[in-house]
């Protein structure tokens, strides 16, 4: 991903907001063809600083389309009631454009903690069919590696100490983060 200008970041934030508004109005999604490079994207919605939805994919898609579609999906995140029109003005939109996930080799739980503590990347955790991810910015809420890993295991449907007991497939990634300013806070 090339570095985005402030103007491009603002356009992408506006695209996400317009997509949610269009969906709420039953209108077609806005044109997103200007941003066509394939990227993996997550869109996070917060309302008054609290998570309101977060949906994304690791499968690269044209950036504009990925942002528009994931913004609409985040507004319908099944963990929450669907976003309603009157909430839109209170939402803060955060877009995470992801790097490729890279498998992380580690020897034991201590080695895992050491490796992720250094760079605090986004993590994908897999055990068989169970899988979960935390974006890199989740480290802001869970700065301790053991707590980060425990909560990620829980998110994947595993016991909170699974990372200490069973070999897990761990991949790391970074994210370019675009945040709207002065919205929903």
Secondary structure, DSSP 8 states (H G I E B T S, - for coil): -----HHHHHHHHHHHHHHHHHHHHT------TT--SEEEEEEEEEETTEEEEEEEEEEEEEHHHHHHHHHHHHTT-TTS----GGGGGGEEEEEEEE---EE---SSHHHHHHHHHHH--EEEEEETTEEEEE-GGGGGT--SHHHHHHHHHHHTTS-TTHHHHS--EEEEE-EEEEE-SSS--
